[in-house]
């Protein structure tokens, strides 16, 4: 974990030192590295028999959690919207 934090700090330092330079290619390199990391993660997951055997239950759990998260966010956004609208109408009177 310390190694990860050290690498992040080194990246932040390099970014600070290079902040005046125009690094237009950096976005493309970052995108490519993210795609490579996602591919390698897929290879790792595909090679693990326990994950492959439990894929159906993992998918169902992911569906339930994401659906509950979206529904909860939508409900709280609706409640906040109604409360803000009530406050705005009260301020007009």
Beta strands, then each sheet from edge to edge (+ up, - down):
end
